[in-house]
Amino acid sequence: MEMKAAEFDVIVLGAGASGLMCALEAGKRSRSVLIIDHAKQAGLKIRISGGGRCNFTNTNVQPHNYLSQNSHFCKSALSRFTQWDFFNKIKQAEIPFEERSHGQLFGKDSANGIVEMLLSQCRDHGVTFWFGTEISGLEILGERKFTLETSQGNASCESLVVATGGLSYPSIGASALGYDIAQQVGIPVVAPSPALVPFTLSAQEAKRFAPLSGIAVPACVSLGEVSFSENLLFTHRGLSGPVILQISSYWKPGQTIRINMLPGLDLFSHLKIQRGRQPQKMLRSILSEFVPKRLLAIFLYDDLADRKLVDCSDRDFQDASDRIQQWKIIPAGTEGYKKAEATRGGVDCDSISSKTMEALGFPGLFFIGEVLDVTGWLGGYNLQWAWSSGWCAGQYV
């Protein structure tokens, strides 16, 4: 590798949420900063998040909203740059926003406004950008001495920040570069897997539930002690919707999930009460007040569904209730990284300082954002982790 290189104090690999935040904070400290990204523009994942409106954070952010083999790791960063700190940046930039269900904060307009805010602030503090740039080599020449070989020439720095993200969204260029860099210096990587991702079903079950494709119902989905309540969507290949994406981050192949498609109602007791009030009414007609008729056609056999309440035993009511409120199913798999909104696993947090994001034993090497083994819930939590971890690293690079 040629040693003649453009010199910077800090080089950030990745112009996503965490990389932009880190570069901005480092620039504020008068550090000379270069951001390198293989894409032709910054913040591709920000631009497509939240249906293009960017779910930029959540009012309810707490450490328990994150999965990691080191459950304490995220606490420091989240407490030092909170959701309200980023919220204030949005307000100061006069970017219109709105709060939706479950504390989700969205931009009212295109997500591009948030990316442009960060880019503008970075440029105001002298940050240099190399877009459309491929990295072909990394050499660690000693403590705080890094040289990169790229398609735009060589660049060297004292602090190298890996903000390359995970493996989700391969269509916009996701790669394993960050994991490769960690392993190059002997830092362990927790095996990555798709997170916040739809489930697929076996061919037989997919065929059975095919008539329900496009139907969404409120549901509570449980896996062991973990449960979420939100909409469930039937697809032509399996199950999706916010509640499925949430539980998918906790699911491992072969595990059974339990689905209640009438959360908040004791259906068994309700049916017993209605038997006394409307004995001549058919069970199907009572249930269709709560769930779509197409769903009933799949989950209840006709002999039961077409029975009058007066002709139904308590056992019949229990059977109907269990089919709708205790549906148990083993997903065949997931839709993979192409449909995943995040990546579970990543650079082992036990090897990283939770205060500075610097690799332990490798002065000047930092890892931030989704490349780390920190995965947030659906609803703005992963972007908040990117802002928080990027901000923290920016104070020390």
N, C-alpha and C positions, 0 to 999 in steps of 0.2 A: 504494500500500500504506500502510495506517495505520501510524504509527510507534510508537504506544503498544503496548507488548509486555511480556509476562512475561520477566524477565531472568534468565539463567543464565550460569554460567561456561562450561558445556559442554552442547551438544545432540548427542545420538547418534541418527542416523536408522537405526532397525532394532533390534528386540529379539531378535535371533538370538544365536548363540554369540559372535561377535566383539564385537557391540554390548554384550551383557551383561558380558563380561569387561572391556571398556574402561571402561564406566560404573562398575563395581565398583572398579577400580583408581583411577579419577579421584576417586571418592567417598572412598576411603581417604586421599587427599591433601587432603581437606576442600574439594574443588571442588563447587560446586552443579551438579548434573547432571540433565538432562531426557532421557529416552528417548521417542522418538516412533515408533509403529508403526501401520500401517493395520489389522493384525490385532487381534482382540479379546483375545488372550493372547500371552504371550512364548514364544519358542523353538519355534515350530511344526515347524521342520525337525529340531531336536534330538529332539522328541517322537516323530517317525516314523522316525528313523534307526535302523539296525540292527534292523529289524522291530519297533520300539517299545521296544527294550532299550538303545539308544544305544551304538554302537561309539565310545566317547569319545576314544580315542587308540590308539596302537600302540607296542609296546616297541621297534620297529626304526626309528623316525623318523630320517631323514637327509635332507639337502638333495637328494640324487639321486632321492628319491621324489616330486619336484615338477616340473611342467612350467611353463615361463615363457620368454618371449623374453629375459628377463634371468635367466639361470640362477643368478646369485649372489645375487639379491635376498633370497631367503628365509633365507639362512644366519644373518644377524644375529638375527632374531627367534626362530628355532628354537633358537639356542644360548643365548638369554637367558631364555626361558621354555620349558623342555623338556617332553617327555612326562611326565617324572618329577615335574615341578612340578605338573602337573594331576593326575597320579595321586595325589600327596600330598593334594591338596584333597579328592579322592574318599574317601581313607582317613580323613582328619580328620573328614569329615562322616558317617563310618560308613555309607557307601553300599555295599551288597554288590556285588561285581564278580567277574568270572571272565575268565581268559585263554583264548582260542580259538586256532585255527590261525593261523599266519603272524603271531603277536604281537599279534593283535587283542584289545583290552580292552573288555569289555562290562559294563554294569550287569546284575546278576542279576534285578532287578525292573524295573518300568516306568521309561522314560526320564524320566518326570515328576519323579522324585526329583532328578535332576541339574538340571533347570530350576528346581525349587523351591529347591534349595540356592543357586543363583546369584541368584534373585530375593530370597530372604531376606537374603543378604549385601549385595545392593545396597540394600535398604530399610534395613538396619542402618546404612548409611553415607549415608542421606539422599537416595538417588536418587528422582526423581519420574518417574512413568510416565504417558504419554498414549497409551492404546490406542484402537483404532478411529478413528484420526485420519488424515485425508487432508491431504497437503501440496499447496497450490495455487500457491505462489510462493516464490522464494528471492531475496533481495536482498543483495548484498555491498556494504556501505556504505563500506568502507575496510579497512585492515589490521586483522585480528582483529575485524571488526564485521559480523556476519551477522544478518539478520532473516528469519524464516520466517513465511509466511502459511499457517495451517492451519484445519481445520474446528473446532478448539477455541479459535481465537483466534491472535494473533500471539505469537511468542517470539523473543527475541534472545540472542546469545551471543558469546563471544570465540573459542571453539573449536567448529567444526562437524565432526562425525565421520560419515562416510558408511559405514554398515555394512549396506547394503541387499541384499547378496547378488547372485547371478547370476540366470539365467533358468530354471534347472531348477525343477521342481515348480510349474508355473503354477497348479495346482489349489489351492495354498495362498497364492496371491497374489504370486508372483515378478513383478518388474517391471524395467524398464530405467532406473528413476529415478537410480540411482548413475551410470550411464554418461551420462545426460543432464546431471547436475550437472558431471561432469568436462568434457564438451564445452562446457558453458556458459562455463567459464573457460579454455577452450582447451587442456585436457589431452587428449592422444590416447587413444583406446580401441582396443585390439587386438580385431579382429573376433571376437565371441563365437560359440561353437558348442557343441552338446551334448557332454558328456564322461561317461565311465562309463555307457555307454548300449548297449542291445542293437542288433544289426545286423538289417536286413531283407534278404531275398534277392529276386531277380527272380521274377516270377510263375511262370516255368517251373521254377526251382530250388526255390521254396517248395512247389510241387506235388510235385516229386520227393521232397523230404525230409519232406513232411507225415506219413507213417506213423511218423516218428521223434519226433514232438512229445511232449514230456514225458520223453524219455530224457536222462539226464545221464551223461557219461563224463569221466574224468580226461583232460586234454589239455594239450599245450604248443602255444601259439599264437605265431607269430612274424611280425614285420613289419620287414623289414630286419634291423638288429642288435638290435632290441628283442624280447624274448620273455618270456612269463609261463606258469607252470604251475599250473593249478587246474582246477576242474570246468567243463565246457562243457555247456550245456543247449540241446537242440533245441526250438524253439517252432513254433507254427503259421505264423508269419510269417518266421522266420529263426533267428538264433543268439543265445543269451544265456548266462547263468552268469558267475561271477566272472572267469574267464579272458578272456571276450569283453569284459566291461565294462572290464577293465584295458587291453587292447590298443586299445579304441575311442578312448581319449584321444590316441593317436598316429596314428590312421588318418585319411587324407584320401580323398575320393571318387575312385574309379578305381584305388585301390591294391589289390594282391593280398595276402591273408594266407595263411600256410602253417600247417596244422594237423596235429599228430601226436597221434593218438588212442590211442597206446600209448607214452607217454613212459617212458624208463628201460629199454626192452627193445629189443634188436637183433633185430627180428622175422625178418629174412632169415636170419641165422645160426641162430636158434632153429628155423626150419622145416627147414633143412638137417640139423640135428642130429636132429630128430624123424623125418625121412625115413629115417635109418639105424636109429632105434629102433622106430618104429611105421609101417613102410612101407605097411601095408594101411589105415591110418586115413585118412579123408577130410580134405581141407584145411579144410572148413567146421567139422568137429568139433574140430580143433586150435584154430582161431581163436576158436571160440565159448567157449573157456576164458578168453578175455581181453576180448572185446567182445560186446555184446548181439547175439543172432541177427537181430533186426530191422535192426540196423545193417549186418550182413554182407549181408543181402538187398538192400540199396540200393547198397552200395559194391563188391560182387564180383558178376560175372556168373556165372550158375548153372553154366555149363560148367566154369569154373575151380573154383568152390567145391565142386562135387561130385566132383572128381577125387581119387583116392587119391594119397597123398604119393609113392609109388613112381612114379607116372605124371606127376609134376610135374617140370619142368625148373627149373634155377636161374633162368631168365628168368621162369617162372611165379611163383616165390617172390618175385622182385624186383617183379613187377607187383602181387602181392597186398600186399606190404609198402608199396609206394609209395601205393597207394590208401588205406591206413589211416594211414600215417605221414608221407606227403608230400601230403596233400590241399591243393590250392590253389584258392582261391575269391575272387572279387571281390564283396564285399557291394554290394547295390543302394543301400543308404543306412543310416540309423539310425532308431530309433523316435522321435527328436526329444526336445525338452525335457520332454515329458509323462512320459517313462520315464527321463530322464537323472538321475543322482545328483549331477551337478556341471556346471559351465559352464567350458569352456576359453576363454581370452582374458579381456578385461576391461580395466580402467584400466591404462595403460602404466606398468610399474614404473620405467622410466627417468625418469619425472616425479615419483617419490615417494622420500622419504628412507627407506632400509632400516632406519635406527636408530629414527626417530620415527614413521614412517608419514605424515608431513606432506608435503603437495604442495610441490614445489620452486617457489619464486616466489609462493606463495599462503599466507602465514603464517596459521595458525589453521585451515586446511582439511586434514582427514585422511581417508585411505581405508584400510579394513581388511577382512580376511576375503575372501570369495569374489568381491566386486566387483572385486578386483585380478586382474591377469593371473598368477595362481598357482593351479595345479590339482594336487591331490595324488592319489596312487594310491587305490584302493579299500582300505578297511580301517582307518578312523580317522584317516587322514592329513589329510583336509580339515578335520575338526573340530580337530585339533591346530594347523593353520595359523590357524584362527579364534581359538583360545585365545592362541596366541603373538603374532599381530599385534595382537589386541585388548589384550593385556597391555602390549605395548610402547607403543602409542599412549596408553594410560592413564597412563603415567609422564610424559607431556609435554603433554597437552591442558590 
